[in-house]
């Protein structure tokens, strides 16, 4: 059977905030069924960075994540600002969070965090030739440590399930594949 897109009949917004918007759609499925309560979260798009410094170290950041109530080891990245291009956003986020600049950036994956209920896209970049050029310039709610790991150490972190954030684990796998590190 051919899979067709659902037809959106109406949309009603329940919450419209800076970081998240919740809407409820009425949709018609290809079978003719009408679903009048399909909830969709609208988030801004994100960028994730897999980084390799000039010393062949991968930069990770450690920070508290309130919703899950965990201290999380993650790849650097964050929310894209407005109509900012993904490559510009990832370079900005890296400079803000880590103080590192990079010689080369390449898009290696485009991932949907949860396409069943969320609208946003995460762009994953591999950046190489990193070197420290600035001090961190964190947002008011950010408290994070910058840590450097060898490729082998990152592989072990993944094997030991020490990267809690699913999109960050996925990004690291894509990055290691691109680096031919498996």
C-alpha positions in Angstrom: 0.0 0.0 0.0 1.2 3.5 -0.8 1.7 5.7 2.3 0.2 9.1 1.9 0.6 12.2 4.0 -2.2 13.1 6.3 -4.4 16.0 5.4 -4.5 18.8 8.0 -8.0 20.1 8.4 -7.5 22.5 11.2 -5.0 23.7 13.8 -5.5 25.2 17.2 -2.7 26.5 19.4 -2.8 25.7 23.1 0.6 27.1 24.1 2.9 29.6 22.2 6.1 30.3 24.1 9.7 31.1 23.1 11.1 27.6 23.5 8.0 25.4 22.8 4.7 25.6 21.2 1.9 23.1 21.6 -0.8 22.8 19.0 -3.6 20.3 18.4 -4.4 19.4 14.8 -7.5 17.8 13.2 -6.2 15.5 10.5 -7.7 13.2 7.9 -5.8 9.9 7.3 -5.7 8.3 3.8 -8.2 5.7 5.1 -10.8 8.5 5.6 -10.5 8.4 9.4 -10.6 11.9 11.1 -8.4 12.4 14.1 -9.4 15.5 15.9 -6.8 15.5 18.7 -3.3 15.1 17.3 -0.9 17.0 19.5 2.2 18.5 18.0 5.2 20.2 19.7 6.8 23.0 17.7 10.4 23.5 18.8 13.2 25.5 17.2 15.8 23.6 15.1 19.0 22.4 16.8 22.6 21.8 15.9 25.0 19.2 17.4 28.8 19.3 16.9 31.2 16.4 16.7 34.5 18.0 17.1 38.1 17.0 16.5 40.8 19.3 17.8 44.2 19.6 16.2 45.4 17.2 18.9 42.8 14.6 17.8 40.6 15.1 20.9 36.8 15.1 20.8 35.2 17.9 22.9 32.3 16.9 25.1 30.5 19.1 27.6 29.0 18.1 31.0 26.0 19.9 32.3 22.8 19.4 34.4 19.6 18.7 32.5 16.6 19.6 34.6 13.8 17.7 32.8 15.6 14.4 33.3 17.3 15.5 36.5 20.7 14.2 35.4 24.2 15.4 35.0 24.7 14.7 31.3 27.8 14.2 29.2 27.0 15.6 25.7 28.3 17.0 22.5 28.3 20.8 22.2 25.4 22.3 20.4 22.1 24.1 20.9 19.2 26.0 19.4 19.4 27.8 16.1 18.6 31.5 16.3 15.7 32.6 14.0 16.7 32.1 10.4 20.4 31.4 11.2 22.0 28.9 8.9 22.8 25.5 10.6 26.6 25.9 9.9 26.7 29.4 11.4 24.7 28.2 14.4 27.0 25.3 15.1 30.1 27.5 14.9 28.5 30.1 17.2 27.4 27.5 19.7 30.9 26.0 19.8 32.5 29.3 20.3 30.0 30.2 23.1 30.1 26.9 24.9 33.8 25.8 24.5 35.8 28.8 23.2 37.0 26.7 20.3 37.1 27.6 16.6 37.5 25.1 13.8 39.1 25.0 10.4 36.5 22.8 8.7 32.8 22.0 9.1 30.8 19.3 7.3 27.1 18.4 7.7 27.1 14.6 8.4 23.5 13.9 9.6 20.0 15.5 9.6 17.9 13.9 12.4 14.4 14.3 13.6 14.2 14.1 17.4 10.7 12.7 17.4 8.9 13.1 14.1 5.7 11.6 15.5 5.1 14.6 17.8 7.7 17.2 17.2 8.5 19.5 14.3 12.2 20.3 14.8 15.3 19.0 13.0 18.7 18.5 14.4 21.7 19.2 12.1 24.8 17.3 13.1 28.2 18.6 12.0 31.7 17.2 12.1 34.2 20.0 12.8 37.9 19.4 12.5 41.1 21.4 13.2 39.8 22.8 16.5 41.8 25.1 18.6 41.0 27.4 21.6 40.6 31.0 20.5 38.2 32.5 23.1 36.9 32.1 26.6 33.5 30.6 27.1 30.5 32.9 26.7 27.6 31.0 28.2 23.9 31.9 28.4 22.6 32.8 31.8 21.2 29.4 32.4 24.2 27.4 31.2 26.7 25.9 33.6 28.9 23.4 31.8 32.4 21.9 31.8 34.4 21.4 28.7 36.1 18.0 28.5 38.4 16.4 25.9 38.5 12.7 25.1 40.4 10.5 22.7 38.5 8.7 20.0 39.0 5.5 21.9 37.7 7.0 25.1 34.5 8.2 23.3 34.0 4.8 21.8 34.2 3.3 25.3 31.8 5.9 26.7 29.3 4.8 24.0 29.9 1.1 24.8 29.4 1.8 28.5 26.1 3.7 27.8 27.6 6.9 29.4 26.1 9.3 26.8 22.5 9.7 28.1 21.1 12.1 25.4 19.8 10.0 22.4 20.5 12.7 19.8 24.1 13.1 21.1 24.8 9.4 21.1 23.5 9.3 17.5 25.6 12.2 16.5 28.7 10.6 18.0 28.1 7.4 16.1 27.7 9.4 12.8 30.9 11.3 13.6 32.9 8.2 14.4 31.7 6.5 11.2 32.7 9.6 9.2 36.1 9.6 10.9 36.3 5.8 10.0 36.9 5.2 13.7 35.0 1.9 13.9 
